[in-house]
Amino acid sequence: MSKNSKNNKLTTDLKIEIRNLFVQGINEDNGTRKTYTLDELYKQYNVAKSTLYRVAQQEGWRLERDKFQQKYIAELDAERTKNLT
């Protein structure tokens, strides 16, 4: 029995785009960084929730996100320290 799905297929290009938004987020006009949850992204891109969660887990997106955030915060701290002196 086939399931009639209206979700978009998670192509390689789409997966990379979603991964980058999840891991890195985007800079907003007001100078803040917006990060996305997997729930926001699967809805925004209309892909299967289970597929997105499985790919994120298999490829270690959460760990990548944590590392990116640590590096980003360290760079912000360094820039702020430099501006204070």
C-alpha positions in Angstrom: 0.0 0.0 0.0 1.6 3.3 -1.0 1.3 6.4 1.0 0.2 9.6 -0.7 2.7 12.2 0.5 2.7 15.9 -0.3 6.1 16.4 1.3 9.1 17.6 -0.7 11.8 15.1 -1.3 14.9 15.8 0.7 17.5 16.3 -2.1 21.2 16.8 -1.4 20.9 20.6 -2.1 17.9 20.9 0.1 19.5 18.9 2.9 22.6 21.2 2.8 20.4 24.3 2.9 18.4 23.1 5.9 21.6 21.9 7.6 23.2 25.3 7.3 20.1 27.0 8.7 20.0 24.6 11.6 23.7 24.7 12.4 24.6 28.3 11.6 21.3 30.2 11.5 21.2 33.5 9.8 22.2 37.1 10.7 19.1 39.3 11.0 19.0 43.0 10.2 19.1 44.0 13.8 22.5 42.3 14.4 21.2 39.2 16.1 21.6 35.6 15.0 18.4 33.6 14.4 18.7 29.9 14.8 16.1 27.4 13.8 14.7 24.2 15.3 14.2 21.1 13.3 10.5 21.5 13.8 10.6 25.0 12.2 12.6 23.7 9.3 10.6 20.7 8.4 7.5 22.8 8.3 9.2 25.7 6.4 10.6 23.3 3.7 7.7 20.8 3.8 9.8 17.7 4.2 9.0 14.6 6.2 9.7 15.2 9.9 11.0 11.7 10.5 13.4 11.9 7.5 14.8 15.3 8.7 15.3 14.1 12.3 16.9 10.9 11.1 19.4 12.7 8.8 20.2 15.2 11.5 20.9 12.5 14.0 23.0 10.4 11.5 25.1 13.3 10.4 25.5 14.9 13.9 24.0 18.2 13.2 23.4 19.0 16.9 27.1 18.5 17.7 28.0 20.7 14.7 25.6 23.3 15.9 27.1 23.3 19.4 30.6 23.6 18.0 29.6 26.5 15.7 27.8 28.3 18.6 30.9 28.0 20.9 33.2 29.3 18.1 30.7 32.1 17.3 30.5 33.2 20.9 34.2 33.1 21.4 34.6 35.4 18.3 32.0 37.8 19.6 33.8 37.9 23.0 37.1 38.5 21.3 35.6 41.3 19.2 34.0 42.9 22.2 37.2 42.7 24.2 39.1 44.3 21.4 36.6 47.2 21.1 36.9 47.9 24.9 40.6 48.4 24.8 
